[in-house]
Amino acid sequence: MTLLAIDPRRSFRGEKTIGYALFQDSGGREIERGALSWDLLMKRLNMFGDLDFDGYVISQVVIEDFINNEKSRGGQQDGTSECIGAVEFACIKAEVPFTRQKPSILPVAMHHAGYVQK
């Protein structure tokens, strides 16, 4: 099993603002993590046939959920929602299960993983 976790904060300026982590096997071994621009995410995430991320065939995707708030966004473009939609579309097309994860789970996940913030 290979799981791809994505934090979809998309910038329209081409900045590397989309966080990701790639995990393999049932033990949750981390393969790599980093930040990508929208263009690089779309290049690395081969969306034709199997869902492939630079040679790793993805068996599940977890993507951070996001709720638009019209009053606080002030009419700005919302790349985060577009990123979520594109990734979910790729998952549906490749028949790969995906889950939207609430951002509030982070402290609990960090605790269970034994992660200490530096």
C-alpha positions in Angstrom: 0.0 0.0 0.0 1.3 3.5 -0.9 -0.5 6.5 0.6 -0.2 10.0 -0.6 -1.1 12.8 1.9 -1.7 16.3 0.5 -2.0 19.7 2.1 -3.6 21.6 -0.8 -2.8 25.3 -0.2 -2.4 26.3 -3.9 -0.8 29.6 -4.8 -1.5 31.3 -8.1 2.0 32.8 -8.1 3.7 29.5 -8.8 5.1 29.1 -5.3 5.7 25.7 -3.7 2.8 25.9 -1.2 1.2 22.4 -1.7 2.6 20.1 1.0 2.8 16.4 0.5 4.0 13.2 2.2 4.3 9.7 0.7 4.0 6.7 2.9 4.5 3.0 2.1 3.4 -0.3 3.7 1.0 -0.9 6.6 3.5 0.3 9.1 3.3 3.8 7.7 7.0 4.2 6.7 7.6 7.6 5.3 9.2 7.7 1.9 9.4 11.4 1.3 7.8 14.7 2.0 8.1 18.2 0.8 6.3 21.1 -0.9 5.4 21.5 -4.6 4.0 24.1 -6.9 0.7 23.4 -8.6 2.5 22.7 -11.9 4.9 20.3 -10.3 2.2 18.4 -8.4 0.3 17.9 -11.7 3.5 16.7 -13.4 4.4 14.3 -10.6 0.9 13.0 -10.2 0.4 11.0 -13.4 -3.4 11.1 -13.8 -3.6 8.7 -16.7 -4.3 5.0 -15.9 -3.0 4.1 -12.5 -2.5 7.0 -10.1 1.3 7.3 -10.1 3.5 9.6 -8.2 7.0 9.4 -9.8 6.9 5.6 -10.0 5.0 4.9 -6.8 1.5 3.5 -7.7 -0.8 5.3 -5.2 -3.4 3.0 -3.5 -5.0 5.7 -1.3 -5.0 9.5 -1.0 -5.7 11.7 2.0 -6.2 15.4 1.3 -6.8 18.1 3.8 -10.3 19.4 3.7 -11.1 23.1 3.1 -14.3 25.1 3.5 -14.7 28.3 1.5 -15.9 31.3 3.5 -17.2 33.9 1.1 -17.1 36.7 3.7 -13.5 36.1 4.6 -12.2 35.4 1.1 -13.2 38.7 -0.3 -13.7 37.4 -3.8 -10.2 36.1 -4.2 -9.3 33.2 -6.5 -9.4 30.0 -4.5 -6.7 27.6 -5.7 -7.0 25.3 -2.7 -10.5 24.2 -3.7 -9.3 23.7 -7.3 -6.4 21.6 -6.1 -8.7 19.4 -4.0 -11.1 19.0 -7.0 -8.3 18.0 -9.4 -6.8 15.4 -7.0 -10.2 14.0 -6.3 -11.0 13.8 -10.0 -7.7 11.9 -10.6 -8.6 9.5 -7.8 -12.1 8.8 -9.1 -10.7 8.3 -12.6 -8.0 5.8 -11.4 -10.5 4.2 -8.9 -8.2 5.1 -6.0 -10.0 5.8 -2.6 -9.5 9.3 -1.2 -10.4 10.8 2.1 -10.8 14.4 3.1 -9.2 15.0 6.5 -10.2 17.8 8.8 -7.2 20.1 9.7 -8.2 19.8 13.4 -6.9 16.2 13.5 -3.2 17.4 13.2 -2.5 17.7 17.0 -4.0 14.2 17.6 -2.0 12.7 14.7 1.2 14.3 15.9 0.7 12.9 19.4 0.0 9.3 18.1 3.0 9.5 15.8 5.3 10.7 18.7 6.2 13.8 16.7 7.8 16.6 18.6 7.7 20.0 17.0 11.0 21.8 17.0 
